[in-house]
Every structure is written in C-alpha cells, then in structure tokens.
Amino acid sequence: MAAIIVNLECITNMHVGNGDVNYNIIDNEVERDVVTGYPTINSSGVKGALREYFVKNKVEKADIDKIFGNENGGELKFLNADMVAIPVRASAGSEAFYYVSVEKALETQKNNCRFFLKVEEKFEEVKITENREAEGIPLSKAVSFMGKEINLLSDEEFRKISLPVLARNKLNDGKSVNLWYEEVVPHKSLFAFVVLAEDSAKETLDLFKKTIDGKIVQFGGNASIGYGLCKVSVKEG
C-alpha cells in the first residue's frame, strides 16, 4: 500500500457545512467529527473539491477518472481531513494570535505518519518564555509541528474556544431582506488527510501528488466570496 499525507493551510475562512437543520442562533454550523467534535472535512467533500480542481485545471479526463473514479471507482482512496490546529486571537502575549490544538489531534497525525508513511513523527516541545493567553485561556505548553508552533490545550479548554460566526445578508432583488449567521473555520487553520493507493497504482498517486503539491485548492462552500482557499503541501514517507 502506498500513501501520502496532504497538509492544508487555510488562506481564507472556510465553511464546510454539516447539512443539519437547527434552530440555534447559528444557521449554518461547520462539519465536525462525530467522535471528537473537532472541525473536519468529510472524505467525500475532500474528494469532490479535489476532483473539481482537476477538472477546472483541464487534467485529462482519463486521468481524472483513474484518480477519482467513474462507474468503476477510482484508484485512490481519500480519508477525512482532520483538524491539526486553529488560530485563536491572543488576549495576552507578544503575538496577534496563537495556534491551539489538543494532544489527541496531534496524536492522530503522528499515528497517520507511523501507519501509512512508516515515519516516526516527533513533536518537539517549545519553551515558552512569556505569559500567553488565547481568549483568556492560559497557554503553558507548546510543540513544533508542520513548521508551526502549536499550543496544547486540554479537551475541556479547547471546547471553550468558539469558532467565528459571521453575519450574512440574504438578498432579494439586490435588497437585504434578512440576516443569517454562518460558522467558519478561520483562515490560517491547519488540516491534514491521507490518500491511499494500492502498490499497482503508484503512478496514479504520483500524478495526483504532482498536480496538487504547492497549489491553492478551494474546499467547502461559498467559493464565490472567496471561502475555503487552502495552500496544499504533500508529505511522503
């Protein structure tokens, strides 16, 4: 089995909806993992966004079908894009914002590297020399990962962090008739997902990797207002 890990860094705010109808103040909430409750992009959403990118960039249809499938299915398998970390505005410290996450989320990435890439990923601890807070929560432990300094919170602390909620206008003949509210994952957030291929499909995996590595791909909805633009980078074993 061959595999790569695809890392995403949000350049703009991203909204991947959960599709639920709710009666909360937030009309459209982001999709969350059913077990952890952390923001996620379902594998079907990952695959659909990437396929659209390949089509828009005029990749040969035969190659698109080979990667993503037609009636016979594709040669690559796409897993969910799991949250690695999100930026949170600083309430104390020298930075405007700090990346925050939980050990469970980083352990998922460490396990993916071990299981799929056969690489032991180490998160080097960063020494904190100043008073740091994010939304009033003290930050006392940080590690280096994906070239970012990520502050670790407990699960309880992390759940106190709120994602941004933006007011949107519903227009009727160009006139504002109603405000509605949409939750977003803020720009600079980090996600990662695994792409798998049988050994016989390594060439297809290489083609996929070369096409997306270092590129900007749009994930989720509201592309017309610039949501979901993500910088893509590929990690190999």
PyMOL commands that set and color helices and strands:
alter all, ss='L'
color gray80, all
select helices_A, chain A and resi 43-56+61-68+103-117+155-158+199-212+223-225
alter helices_A, ss='H'
color red, helices_A
select strands_A, chain A and resi 2-10+40-41+76-78+81-92+97-102+124-126+133-134+137-138+142-145+148-153+165-172+175-183+190-197+216-218+229-235
alter strands_A, ss='S'
color yellow, strands_A
deselect
rebuild
show_as cartoon
